[in-house]
Amino acid sequence: MVSDLHLGRGRNPATRRWSRLEAFLYDEDFLAFCRWLGRDAGPAAALVLNGDVFDFLRIEPEPAPGATSAEQRYGPPPTPESAARLTADILAGHPLFLEGLCEVLAAGREVVLLPGNHDLESQSDEVRAVLRQAVAARLDARGAPAAALAGLSFESWFLHEPGRAWIEHGCQYDPENAFRFHLRRGLAPGAAAAVAEGDLPLGNFLQRYLYNAFGSITFIVPSSRANYRYFRWLLANEPRLLLRIVFSQARFVAQLLRRLARLPSAAWADQAERAHQAELAALGERSGLGEAVRAVDALKAAGANVVQAATGLFRQGAKLAAGAAGVAVGALAVFTASSAAIGALEAGVGWKALLSLLVYLALGTLAAVGLVAAALRMPRDRPPRHLRAAAEQIAALTGAPLVVFGHTHEEVVEPLPAGASSWYFNTGTWIGVFTHDVLVPRERVQLTFLRIRGAEAELLHYSPGRDAALPVVLLEEDLDEPPSA
């Protein structure tokens, strides 16, 4: 099981260059991993792609004729139709990824695709049809048995194996990346665009309308702390680029303000609610979980994203303003005392002017250093662990001893209090992101995956050089505050 590959348009065979916003540069490694999987896994094995496999947000817009100015700059709304076109582009730019999927299917194994917050539209029939057609054509070219295509399947939200595992992307428990209505297969034609724009999480909104403007240095930033690290890095390394993007994205600021102030539209919200509830009922019946599916859906953090983001912004702004005020008061006191001392000196006008200039320069330097230090200082408060808390509740609601998420891009292995055999896993990502404030003695990209055999699960990473799976490198961390002395 892997997640968060974030495939973009890939490599253009005509130019032999990668797309400007491409994040997944490991096609050969993925193909080798799939070949290893075909040899190592048992006959009933399945490769589960747990969300954000495709990235319909971090991608260069190619506006169609007649597109609005916003679509020319940011791309069309993420509807099933536009996502299907992007899926075809992504598969064309990543032929080895497609070949890897076919390796698994041709070996008689299964491939299961789940949606994430960057590819929610992969639950639609349009996207599924494009992927199925591409896989079928490649399997046919390989001479694979016709039955191999039947191994490709899709889930709209989660994969549940009773008494064994609950698997989903996990974005629904992140206040910045949760959808109010994430089940959209029953939407009426023409309603998808309104729902896609109306029910757009803040993280998706920032990716589409701001981060893509930074070009190839953009990283996927799935949390507020990652956003803060990204801002610090830009301020320290690319301040002119940061200022240029801020000034050039005036339209983004206006859209952000409108979004923060906008009340939900009853028209699109009612349609989305009906489709969501109908799909919930169908999932409860198919999975055998019944009302437990609704209980899990109720755990989602949708609705808190804008509030928490605004609160965080105001908090940081207040801290910065308080720091600036303190620096200003201190500088004024030092300036007043210095001016009085210089005025009392029995020296010529030239010497007094020189001393005054030195005082101005020293105070200006100290003020600038203080402001930059305040902006770059990382907050000390520990972030809430929303996904960990959700995993614990899902284990209790469904009886699944293994709860598996992706989304955060950070590998996690933690026991759950439900019992000695209950665990929460996060499969991490195959791309590089801002995740740590310090360098760590491990590979920046680990190509992580979760292997489940029977009731046992192990988080591993694939080593292309050794063509083998190795234990993932995880460091002991202080998850709780140390006891006071």
Phi, psi and omega in degrees: 000128178230162177209167170057054173278327176057054178290130172257208184286352171074213186261129179276116183293337180287318182263344184060030177237155179274152177301148187299327183255016181294135178249336184261110183241030190233040183298315180298320179293321179294319178297316178297321178298317180293323177294318176298319180299320179298330179274325189272324187284159178284175184294337181259021186284158177221139172265114181260123177259102194266060169086153184054034174289312172260151178242103179271002180255310181273079185204146183288132179289141171233083189296140176281163176303137181083008180292149177289168179298324178294320179291327177295328182269321187247355182091167181288162175302148183284078177262167177303322181294312180293324178293326178295320177295319178294324179299318178297318178297317182296315180294326177293327180275350180230063182297330181287330173297314178299320178297323179297315177301319180291329175301315181294314182292319180295335178278004178089008178265178181252156171232125181239128182249127176245152180275156172235189181283339176270348177220045180303329182290353178291351174280351184279155178296326182297313180292318180299321181295318179298314181294318180297318180295318180295317179294318180298317180297320181289321177297320179296319179295331178278347185077025181287155177302147181299332182288348183297325182296333180295344178283350179271122181221168186224149172235145183276341183212299187225164171240120184237125172247110186307132179072007184231300187204149169240123185234127172203169185293319175102355183295338183293347181254010177254116184302337182268351187223021181263144175264146172289321183229090186267354177258111192232013184292336182267010181294142177291149177304135180094345181270346187297320183295316180296318180291320181298320180280325182286321181255062182251112180301156183298322179298316176297320180299314180295320180298314185286317189262351181228302191296326179299335180292342180279354173073217190290345180273000179293138171247156173287125185238092189274008181209166181294323179291324175294323174301317182294319177298319180297317178298317179298317181296316179297318181296323182278329188248328183227059184295323180292321177296319179300313180294320181296318180292320180299315180290325183282344183259039179301324179295323177298317180299318179297318180294322179297315180297319178296322181292319179296328184266350190281134173273148181297141178277128183296329184297302183288326182295322179294317179296316180296320180297316180297315179297319181296313182293323178295319179291324176301314180297317180295319179295320178299322180286315182295322183279344184079005182273342178059232184290346177297330178295318177295324179294321177292318178300326180292346179284347186300152185262013183300140181103338180265352188297310183293320181297312181294321179296315179297320179298316179297318179296315180296322180296313179295321178296319179295319178297317180294319179294319179295319177297318179296320179296318178298316178298319182295317180295316179297318179296320179296319179296315179295321180296317179296314180295320181294319179297319179295320180293319180294321179295332181278350180291143174267077182219169181287169182296321181299315180294321179295321178295319179296316178297320178297319179298318178297322177296316178301314181296318180296317180293320178297319179295315179297320179295317180296316179297319180297318180293317179296318179297322178294322180289325184273347184294129180280132179299143185274342183293141181279137184291147175295147185255076186297316184292323177298316179295320179295320180300320179297317181289322179295320177300321180288323183285324187255346184075013180278122180287341180240123176242125188235127175236173168233232168075308188283345182069015178238128181289137182222135170225111183217137174287149176255152184288356182293338180166172184295335183258011181262128185220150170250128178238145167233128189277357177070213185213169176255010181238165180273136180219167171280106180234336185231151178274347180230160175288143180239148183281069180199168178293141180294323176243122187255352182055056188279153174203161179250129176252125178246121176233113184065235178262004182255140178230146180218130177274121185234171170227143181274131178255106180299324181295324180263349185051052184208161175263132181236157176301137180292146181272110177236136181260145174297133179231153177276097182280338180239160178294138179294150179296146180288150182287000000 
